[in-house]
Amino acid sequence: SAEGSSAVVNAIYLPVSFLSGAFFSPHSFPAVLKAIANALPLVYVIRLVRDIAIHNQQIWNRPGDVAVMAAWGLAGAIFAARRFRWEPQEG
């Protein structure tokens, strides 16, 4: 339901935000948490936004970050194309 989905999204997004460095720097994380954080796409988004906004860099100065975000976007699009149905399921 729409009401329940908000709670699920918050339960996923808040830990991902903390691990990705949206609220503080993840440099002091243990190695396990750093490895988990580096698997999340938000790390690369935050890094790009920070470098562009604060350090006055261009987006193409970090091609690895752009590639990771593109790969996550492509994977999400493929998953959505395979799973999405216009007709509601019965039951």
C-alpha positions as CSV (number, residue, x, y, z in Angstrom):
1,S,0.0,0.0,0.0
2,A,1.0,3.6,-0.4
3,E,1.1,4.1,3.4
4,G,3.4,1.1,4.0
5,S,5.7,1.9,1.2
6,S,6.9,5.1,2.9
7,A,8.0,3.2,5.9
8,V,9.9,0.7,3.8
9,V,11.6,3.3,1.7
10,N,12.7,5.2,4.9
11,A,14.0,1.9,6.5
12,I,16.2,1.4,3.4
13,Y,17.2,4.9,2.5
14,L,18.3,6.1,6.0
15,P,21.0,3.4,6.6
16,V,22.1,3.8,3.0
17,S,22.5,7.6,3.5
18,F,24.6,7.1,6.6
19,L,26.8,4.5,5.0
20,S,27.3,6.6,1.9
21,G,28.5,9.7,3.7
22,A,25.5,11.9,3.2
23,F,25.6,13.1,6.8
24,F,29.3,12.7,7.7
25,S,32.5,11.4,6.3
26,P,32.9,7.6,6.1
27,H,36.7,7.7,6.2
28,S,36.8,6.4,9.8
29,F,34.5,3.4,9.1
30,P,35.8,-0.1,9.6
31,A,36.8,-1.9,6.4
32,V,33.6,-4.0,6.3
33,L,31.4,-0.9,6.3
34,K,33.6,0.8,3.7
35,A,33.2,-2.2,1.4
36,I,29.5,-2.1,1.9
37,A,29.3,1.6,1.3
38,N,31.4,1.3,-1.9
39,A,28.8,-1.1,-3.3
40,L,26.1,1.5,-3.0
41,P,25.4,4.0,-5.8
42,L,24.7,7.0,-3.4
43,V,28.5,7.1,-2.5
44,Y,29.3,8.0,-6.1
45,V,26.5,10.5,-6.4
46,I,27.6,12.3,-3.2
47,R,31.2,12.3,-4.3
48,L,30.3,13.8,-7.7
49,V,28.0,16.5,-6.2
50,R,30.6,17.4,-3.6
51,D,33.4,17.7,-6.1
52,I,31.3,19.7,-8.5
53,A,29.8,22.0,-6.0
54,I,32.6,22.5,-3.5
55,H,35.8,21.8,-5.5
56,N,34.6,23.3,-8.8
57,Q,35.4,20.2,-10.8
58,Q,33.7,18.9,-13.9
59,I,31.7,15.7,-14.0
60,W,34.1,14.1,-16.4
61,N,37.0,14.4,-13.9
62,R,35.6,11.3,-12.2
63,P,34.7,8.9,-15.0
64,G,34.7,5.9,-12.6
65,D,32.0,7.5,-10.5
66,V,29.9,8.3,-13.7
67,A,30.4,4.7,-14.9
68,V,29.2,3.2,-11.6
69,M,26.1,5.4,-11.6
70,A,25.4,4.5,-15.2
71,A,25.8,0.8,-14.4
72,W,23.3,1.1,-11.5
73,G,20.9,3.0,-13.7
74,L,21.1,0.4,-16.5
75,A,20.7,-2.4,-14.0
76,G,17.6,-0.7,-12.5
77,A,16.1,-0.1,-15.9
78,I,16.6,-3.7,-16.9
79,F,15.1,-4.9,-13.7
80,A,12.1,-2.5,-14.0
81,A,11.5,-3.5,-17.7
82,R,11.4,-7.2,-16.7
83,R,9.3,-6.8,-13.6
84,F,6.8,-4.0,-14.4
85,R,3.4,-5.0,-15.6
86,W,0.5,-2.6,-16.5
87,E,-2.1,-5.1,-15.5
88,P,-2.5,-5.6,-11.7
89,Q,-2.0,-9.1,-10.4
90,E,-5.0,-11.0,-9.1
91,G,-4.9,-12.2,-5.5
